Amino acid sequence: MIFGVVLLVRTIMIRRVVGAQDTDGKLLTRGIYSFCRHPIYFGIIILSLGFGLRSINLDGLIVYPLIVLANFIQAKL
């Protein structure tokens, strides 16, 4: 869960720096983007998994795949 929060915050900070630069339409492959293509979505997925595992109830574990699916669909759009 902490990893998800750290990843999410770091991505937002990097996005501010990278977003200010012109990338000329090239794919970013430095920093967190060398690890995954959609780091904000990945951070949300990891954070959701942490909450689901921490709550140790069936509802949290059922909602997790739905969050993953929603992020996957959103990334495709």
SEVEX-678120 format. One record per atom (N, C-alpha, C, O): atom name; residue in three letters; x, y, z. Coordinates in steps of 0.05 Angstrom, whole numbers, plus 32768, in hexadecimal, padded with zeros to 4 digits. Example, Ala and Ser with C-alpha at 12.3 -4.5 7.8 and 13.67 -1.06 7.14 Angstrom:
<recs>
   atom   type      x      y      z
      N    ALA   8108   7F8E   809C
     CA    ALA   80F6   7FA6   809C
      C    ALA   8108   7FBE   809C
      O    ALA   811D   7FBE   80A9
      N    SER   8101   7FD3   808E
     CA    SER   8111   7FEB   808F
      C    SER   8102   8001   809D
      O    SER   810C   8017   80A1
</recs>
This chain:
<recs>
   atom   type      x      y      z
      N    MET   8010   7FE8   8000
     CA    MET   8000   8000   8000
      C    MET   8012   8019   8000
      O    MET   800C   802C   7FF2
      N    ILE   8026   8019   8010
     CA    ILE   8038   8030   8011
      C    ILE   8046   8033   7FF6
      O    ILE   804B   804A   7FEC
      N    PHE   804E   801D   7FE9
     CA    PHE   805A   801E   7FCF
      C    PHE   8048   802B   7FBA
      O    PHE   8051   803B   7FAA
      N    GLY   802E   8025   7FBC
     CA    GLY   801B   8032   7FA9
      C    GLY   8019   8050   7FAD
      O    GLY   8018   805F   7F9A
      N    VAL   8019   8059   7FC6
     CA    VAL   8017   8075   7FCC
      C    VAL   8031   8083   7FC3
      O    VAL   802F   8098   7FB6
      N    VAL   8048   8077   7FC8
     CA    VAL   8061   8083   7FC0
      C    VAL   8062   8085   7FA2
      O    VAL   806B   8099   7F97
      N    LEU   805A   8070   7F94
     CA    LEU   805B   8070   7F77
      C    LEU   8048   8085   7F6B
      O    LEU   804F   8092   7F58
      N    LEU   8031   8087   7F77
     CA    LEU   801D   809B   7F6E
      C    LEU   8027   80B8   7F71
      O    LEU   8026   80C8   7F5F
      N    VAL   8032   80BE   7F89
     CA    VAL   803D   80D9   7F8E
      C    VAL   8055   80DE   7F7C
      O    VAL   8057   80F4   7F71
      N    ARG   8067   80CB   7F7A
     CA    ARG   807F   80CF   7F69
      C    ARG   8077   80D4   7F4C
      O    ARG   8083   80E5   7F3F
      N    THR   8063   80C6   7F42
     CA    THR   805B   80C9   7F27
      C    THR   804F   80E5   7F23
      O    THR   8055   80F2   7F0E
      N    ILE   803F   80EE   7F35
     CA    ILE   8034   8109   7F33
      C    ILE   804A   811E   7F33
      O    ILE   8049   8132   7F24
      N    MET   805E   811B   7F44
     CA    MET   8075   812E   7F45
      C    MET   8084   812D   7F2A
      O    MET   808B   8142   7F20
      N    ILE   808A   8115   7F20
     CA    ILE   8098   8113   7F07
      C    ILE   8088   811E   7EF0
      O    ILE   8093   812B   7EDE
      N    ARG   806E   8119   7EF1
     CA    ARG   805D   8122   7EDB
      C    ARG   805D   8141   7ED9
      O    ARG   805C   814C   7EC3
      N    ARG   805F   814E   7EF0
     CA    ARG   8061   816C   7EEF
      C    ARG   807B   8174   7EE1
      O    ARG   807A   8187   7ED1
      N    VAL   8091   8167   7EE6
     CA    VAL   80AA   816E   7EDA
      C    VAL   80AA   8166   7EBC
      O    VAL   80B1   8176   7EAB
      N    VAL   80A2   814D   7EB6
     CA    VAL   80A2   8144   7E9B
      C    VAL   808D   8152   7E8A
      O    VAL   8091   8158   7E73
      N    GLY   8075   8157   7E97
     CA    GLY   8060   8164   7E88
      C    GLY   8067   8180   7E7F
      O    GLY   805C   818B   7E6C
      N    ALA   807A   818D   7E8D
     CA    ALA   8083   81A8   7E86
      C    ALA   8095   81A7   7E6E
      O    ALA   8099   81BC   7E61
      N    GLN   80A1   8190   7E68
     CA    GLN   80B4   818E   7E52
      C    GLN   80A5   8184   7E39
      O    GLN   8091   8176   7E3B
      N    ASP   80AF   818B   7E22
     CA    ASP   80A4   8182   7E09
      C    ASP   80B1   8167   7E02
      O    ASP   80C9   8166   7E00
      N    THR   80A1   8152   7DFF
     CA    THR   80AC   8138   7DF9
      C    THR   80AC   8132   7DDB
      O    THR   80B4   811C   7DD3
      N    ASP   80A2   8144   7DCB
     CA    ASP   80A0   8140   7DAE
      C    ASP   8091   8127   7DA6
      O    ASP   8098   811B   7D92
      N    GLY   807E   811F   7DB6
     CA    GLY   806E   8108   7DB0
      C    GLY   807C   80ED   7DB4
      O    GLY   8072   80D8   7DAC
      N    LYS   8094   80EE   7DC0
     CA    LYS   80A3   80D5   7DC5
      C    LYS   8099   80C7   7DDF
      O    LYS   808F   80D5   7DF1
      N    LEU   809C   80AD   7DE0
     CA    LEU   8095   809E   7DF7
      C    LEU   80A9   80A3   7E0D
      O    LEU   80C2   80A0   7E08
      N    LEU   80A0   80A9   7E25
     CA    LEU   80B2   80AE   7E3C
      C    LEU   80BC   8093   7E46
      O    LEU   80AC   8081   7E4B
      N    THR   80D6   8091   7E49
     CA    THR   80E2   8078   7E53
      C    THR   80F5   807D   7E6A
      O    THR   8105   806B   7E71
      N    ARG   80F5   8095   7E76
     CA    ARG   8106   809A   7E8C
      C    ARG   80F6   809B   7EA6
      O    ARG   80DE   809F   7EA6
      N    GLY   8104   8098   7EBC
     CA    GLY   80F7   809A   7ED7
      C    GLY   80E4   8084   7EDB
      O    GLY   80E9   806D   7ED4
      N    ILE   80CD   808A   7EE7
     CA    ILE   80B9   8077   7EED
      C    ILE   80AD   806B   7ED3
      O    ILE   80A2   8054   7ED3
      N    TYR   80AE   8079   7EBD
     CA    TYR   80A3   8070   7EA4
      C    TYR   80B4   8059   7E98
      O    TYR   80AB   804B   7E86
      N    SER   80CC   8055   7EA2
     CA    SER   80DC   803D   7E99
      C    SER   80D1   8024   7EA5
      O    SER   80D7   800E   7E9C
      N    PHE   80C2   8027   7EBB
     CA    PHE   80B7   8010   7ECA
      C    PHE   809C   8008   7EBF
      O    PHE   8096   7FF0   7EBC
      N    CYS   808B   801C   7EBA
     CA    CYS   8070   8016   7EB0
      C    CYS   8066   802E   7EA0
      O    CYS   8070   8044   7EA3
      N    ARG   8054   8029   7E8E
     CA    ARG   804B   803D   7E7C
      C    ARG   8036   8051   7E88
      O    ARG   8035   8068   7E81
      N    HIS   8026   8047   7E9A
     CA    HIS   8012   8057   7EA8
      C    HIS   8017   8056   7EC6
      O    HIS   8008   8048   7ED4
      N    PRO   802A   8065   7ED0
     CA    PRO   8031   8062   7EED
      C    PRO   801B   806B   7F00
      O    PRO   801A   8061   7F16
      N    ILE   800B   807E   7EF8
     CA    ILE   7FF5   8087   7F0A
      C    ILE   7FE1   8070   7F0D
      O    ILE   7FD9   806A   7F24
      N    TYR   7FDA   8063   7EF7
     CA    TYR   7FC7   804D   7EF9
      C    TYR   7FD3   8036   7F09
      O    TYR   7FC6   8029   7F19
      N    PHE   7FED   8031   7F04
     CA    PHE   7FFB   801B   7F13
      C    PHE   7FFB   8021   7F31
      O    PHE   7FF7   800F   7F41
      N    GLY   8000   803A   7F38
     CA    GLY   8000   8042   7F54
      C    GLY   7FE5   803E   7F61
      O    GLY   7FE3   8035   7F78
      N    ILE   7FD0   8045   7F52
     CA    ILE   7FB4   8041   7F5C
      C    ILE   7FAF   8023   7F60
      O    ILE   7FA2   801B   7F74
      N    ILE   7FB8   8013   7F4D
     CA    ILE   7FB3   7FF6   7F4F
      C    ILE   7FC2   7FEA   7F68
      O    ILE   7FB6   7FDB   7F77
      N    ILE   7FDB   7FF2   7F6C
     CA    ILE   7FEA   7FE8   7F82
      C    ILE   7FDE   7FF2   7F9D
      O    ILE   7FDC   7FE3   7FB0
      N    LEU   7FD6   800B   7F9D
     CA    LEU   7FC9   8016   7FB5
      C    LEU   7FAF   8008   7FBB
      O    LEU   7FAA   8002   7FD2
      N    SER   7F9F   8002   7FA7
     CA    SER   7F86   7FF3   7FAB
      C    SER   7F8B   7FD7   7FB5
      O    SER   7F7D   7FCD   7FC6
      N    LEU   7FA0   7FCA   7FAB
     CA    LEU   7FA7   7FAF   7FB4
      C    LEU   7FAF   7FB1   7FD2
      O    LEU   7FA7   7FA0   7FE2
      N    GLY   7FBE   7FC5   7FD9
     CA    GLY   7FC6   7FC8   7FF5
      C    GLY   7FAE   7FCC   8008
      O    GLY   7FAD   7FC0   801D
      N    PHE   7F9B   7FDD   7FFF
     CA    PHE   7F83   7FE1   800F
      C    PHE   7F73   7FC7   8011
      O    PHE   7F68   7FC0   8026
      N    GLY   7F71   7FB8   7FFB
     CA    GLY   7F62   7F9F   7FFB
      C    GLY   7F6E   7F8A   800D
      O    GLY   7F60   7F7D   801C
      N    LEU   7F88   7F88   800C
     CA    LEU   7F96   7F74   801D
      C    LEU   7F96   7F7D   803B
      O    LEU   7F94   7F6C   804D
      N    ARG   7F97   7F97   803F
     CA    ARG   7F98   7FA1   805B
      C    ARG   7F7D   7F9E   8068
      O    ARG   7F7B   7F98   8080
      N    SER   7F68   7FA1   8059
     CA    SER   7F4D   7F9F   8065
      C    SER   7F45   7F82   806C
      O    SER   7F35   7F7D   807D
      N    ILE   7F52   7F6F   805E
     CA    ILE   7F4D   7F53   8063
      C    ILE   7F2F   7F4D   8064
      O    ILE   7F26   7F3F   8076
      N    ASN   7F21   7F57   8050
     CA    ASN   7F05   7F4E   804E
      C    ASN   7EFF   7F49   8031
      O    ASN   7F0E   7F51   801F
      N    LEU   7EEA   7F3B   802C
     CA    LEU   7EE4   7F32   8011
      C    LEU   7EDD   7F4A   7FFF
      O    LEU   7EE3   7F49   7FE7
      N    ASP   7ED0   7F5E   800A
     CA    ASP   7EC9   7F75   7FF9
      C    ASP   7EE1   7F83   7FED
      O    ASP   7EE1   7F8A   7FD5
      N    GLY   7EF6   7F87   7FFD
     CA    GLY   7F0E   7F94   7FF3
      C    GLY   7F1B   7F83   7FDD
      O    GLY   7F26   7F8F   7FCA
      N    LEU   7F1B   7F69   7FE0
     CA    LEU   7F28   7F58   7FCC
      C    LEU   7F16   7F55   7FB3
      O    LEU   7F21   7F50   7F9D
      N    ILE   7EFC   7F59   7FB5
     CA    ILE   7EEB   7F58   7F9E
      C    ILE   7EED   7F72   7F8E
      O    ILE   7EEC   7F72   7F75
      N    VAL   7EF0   7F88   7F9C
     CA    VAL   7EF1   7FA2   7F8E
      C    VAL   7F0B   7FA6   7F7F
      O    VAL   7F0C   7FB3   7F6B
      N    TYR   7F21   7F99   7F89
     CA    TYR   7F3B   7F9C   7F7C
      C    TYR   7F3B   7F95   7F5F
      O    TYR   7F45   7FA6   7F4F
      N    PRO   7F31   7F7E   7F56
     CA    PRO   7F31   7F78   7F39
      C    PRO   7F21   7F8C   7F29
      O    PRO   7F27   7F92   7F12
      N    LEU   7F0C   7F97   7F35
     CA    LEU   7EFC   7FAB   7F27
      C    LEU   7F0B   7FC5   7F23
      O    LEU   7F09   7FD2   7F0E
      N    ILE   7F1C   7FCC   7F37
     CA    ILE   7F2C   7FE4   7F34
      C    ILE   7F42   7FE0   7F1E
      O    ILE   7F47   7FF1   7F0E
      N    VAL   7F4D   7FC8   7F1E
     CA    VAL   7F61   7FC1   7F09
      C    VAL   7F54   7FC3   7EEE
      O    VAL   7F60   7FCE   7EDB
      N    LEU   7F3D   7FB7   7EEB
     CA    LEU   7F2E   7FB7   7ED1
      C    LEU   7F28   7FD4   7EC9
      O    LEU   7F2B   7FDB   7EB2
      N    ALA   7F1E   7FE4   7EDC
     CA    ALA   7F17   8000   7ED5
      C    ALA   7F30   8010   7ECC
      O    ALA   7F2E   8020   7EBA
      N    ASN   7F46   800B   7ED9
     CA    ASN   7F5F   8019   7ED1
      C    ASN   7F69   8010   7EB6
      O    ASN   7F73   801F   7EA6
      N    PHE   7F66   7FF6   7EB1
     CA    PHE   7F6E   7FEB   7E97
      C    PHE   7F5D   7FF7   7E81
      O    PHE   7F67   7FFF   7E6C
      N    ILE   7F43   7FF9   7E85
     CA    ILE   7F31   8004   7E71
      C    ILE   7F37   8022   7E6D
      O    ILE   7F38   802B   7E56
      N    GLN   7F3C   8030   7E82
     CA    GLN   7F42   804D   7E81
      C    GLN   7F5D   8051   7E72
      O    GLN   7F5F   8064   7E63
      N    ALA   7F70   8040   7E76
     CA    ALA   7F8A   8043   7E69
      C    ALA   7F87   803E   7E4B
      O    ALA   7F96   804A   7E3B
      N    LYS   7F76   802C   7E43
     CA    LYS   7F71   8026   7E27
      C    LYS   7F64   803D   7E18
      O    LYS   7F68   8041   7E00
      N    LEU   7F53   804C   7E27
     CA    LEU   7F45   8063   7E1A
      C    LEU   7F58   8079   7E18
      O    LEU   7F51   808F   7E0E
</recs>
